[in-house]
Amino acid sequence: MNETVRRFLPMVDFLEQVLGKNSEIVLHDFSDPDHAIVDIRNGIVSGRKVGGPATDLALKIMHDGKYRDLPFITGYEGRGAGGKTLESATYFIREDGEIVGMLCVNTDLSALRNISAMAQQLMACFDAAPARTEPSPIEVESLSESTQELIDRSISELLSARGLDVTSLGQSDRVDVIRHLNGNGVFMLKGAVACAATALGISEPSVYRYLQKVHKEG
């Protein structure tokens, strides 16, 4: 484990005691993105465990310079086991100015949201003012247990947003998918090419060709 990341292990114990069972606390070490999770508490919230891969957001953070000067991000949406919607926050662990890990908190607010929804329905019976719509989160993170699950979900969300289906994709569409995955740093994970090939129903050499095309585009 990276020694700078290791120094945050006591914080995992501390946050577990403070936040309780509805909050998952995760320590990531970017030395090995395929096994980035080096400590986790209340993993049942997302269904993950020690040795799990970096998330799509973690890969994006490693890949995207816009996070370089941010100390942390809060109030973004995490998606956990069984489709749970979580409220998430991440503190960036740095070494010589570079992000080498993350300390994350993912809180399951489903019970509170259910109570809030029932309260709003009850208030509606008394002609109360309609509830204000919350702004969209600045980020959305998929908390996946494996590289295959991460890529499957990333592709599914991309195609769903575009009204497309894997079986109907042409070559240019598949190149777009690879461009999207590459832009989010997914191919930093070992085995990502094989997983992308499986998800798209194409061969690994085809994925490599599309990647070469994307890299040539700059």
N, C-alpha and C positions, 0 to 999 in steps of 0.2 A: 504494500500500500504506500502511496505517496505520503511522505512524512508530514507535509503541511495538512493534507486531508486527515491523517491519523489524529492530529491534535483536536479535531472536531468531534471525536468519538464521545467524550463526556457530554457534549451538547446534545447528542442523541438521547442519552440517558435523562438529561435534564428536561428536554422538551416532552419526552414520553410521560414523565411524572406530572408535568404542568398541564399538558393538553388533554390527557385522558385517551380512552379507547377509540374515540371517533376520529382521531387524527393520526394519520400515518406519517412517520418521520423517516426520511430516507437520506443516507449519505452516499454520494456518488464520487467515484474516483475516475477521472478521465484517462488515466494511464492505459486502461484497457476498456474501450467502449463496449466490447462484447460482453463484459462482465463488470459493468460500471458500479453496480450496487454492492457496496462493501459493508453496509449495515442498514437494517430496516426494522422498524417497530410497528406493530399493528398492521402488518402486511395484508391482512384480510381485507382491508379497505380497497386495495387495488388488485389483490390477487398475486402480488409479486413476492420475491424472496431474494436473499443474498445470492449474488452471482448473476442476477438478471442483467439484461442489456440496458444501455442508455435509451432514454425515450426519444421520440421524434423532436421534442423541444430541446432536449439536451444536445442532440446532434446539431440542431440549428444554431444553438448558442455557441458551440465549438466552431461552427463554420461561418457564422455571420458576425462581422466586425461591429455591428451596431450595439452589441452587448458589451463591448470592450470596456467602456467607462461606467457602466451601470453597477452599483454595489449590490442590488437585488431587484427582483420584480415581485409584485404582489397582486392579488385580486384577479388572477387568471383562472380559467376553467380547466380542470383535469377530468379525464374520463376513466373511471375505474372498472373493477370487476362487475359484471352484470349490467353494464351501462350506467353505473352510478355517475352522477355529476358531482364533482368535488370542487371545493374552493381551495386554490393552491397558491403557494408562495415559495420563492427560491432565493437563497442567499448564495452569491458566487464566491467560491474560495479561490484566492489568487496566490500565485508564486511568481515573483519577479514580473508582476504586471499581467501575467497570463492566467486565464481561468483554467484551473487544474481539477476542479471538483465543484460540487454543489451540495448544499444542505437544504432539503425540501420538506415542506409540510403540506399534506393533502388532507383536508377535513371533509368528512361526510356530513353534509347538512340536510340530507334527505328527510330525516324526521322533522326537523324544524320547518323545512319547506312544506311538508304535508300539513303541518299545523297551521302555517301561514295561509295556505290555500283554503283550508276549511274556514279559517277566520274571515277571509275575504268573501267567501260564499255567504257566510252568515251576515256580514256587514251589508252585502248587496241587498239582503231582504229588507234592510232599513234605509234603502236609498242612499247609502254612504257614497262618498266620492270614489270614482274608480281608482284602483291602484296604479301608481306610476310604473311605467315600463323601465326596467333597469337597463343601463347601457350594455352593449355587447362587450365581452371580455377582450382585453388587448391580445391575449394569446389563448390557444387551446392546446392542451397536452394530452396525448393518448398514452396511458400507462400500461404498456404491453409487457407480457411475460416472455416473449421471444422475438427474434428478428423477423421471423415469418409473420407473426401476428402484427407486428408494427407495420410491415410493408403492406400486408393485406388490407389493414385498416386505412393506411394512408392512401392507397390506390382507390379503395372503395369510396372514401370521402371525396376524393378529387373527381372521380367519375360521376358520383351522385350529384355533385354540385353542377356538373356540366350536362346532366341528363344522358349520360352514356353508360354502356355496359361493356364489360371485358370482351364478350363474344362478338361485338360489333365493331371493334376498334380496327382502323386501318393503320398502315405503317406510320403515317405522320402523327396519329393519335398516340401510338405507342412511344414514339420519340418524345412527345410532349410529356408523357408519364415519366419516362426516364429523366427528362430534364427537370421535372418537378422534384423527383426523389433526390437527384444529384444536388439540386439547389438547396435542399434541406439537409445535406450532409449524410444521407442514408448510406451511401456506399463507403463510408468510413468503417462500417461494420463488416466483419468477416462473414462470408457466406451471403452477403446482401445480393450479389448478382444471381446466385442460384435461387434465392427466395423471390426476387423480382421476376425471374423466368417462370417460376411455378405460378406466381400470382397472375401473370399475363398469359400463361399458356403458350409460351414460346421457348426457344432454346437459349442456353447460356451464351453461345456465340452471337446470337442476335442481340442480346442485351449489351454485350461488349461492343458490337458494331454501333448500336445506338449511342452508347456512352462516348465512343470515339467521335461521333458526329457532334454530340453536345459539346465536347471539349474543344473541338475545332472551331465551333461557333464563338468560343470564348465566353 
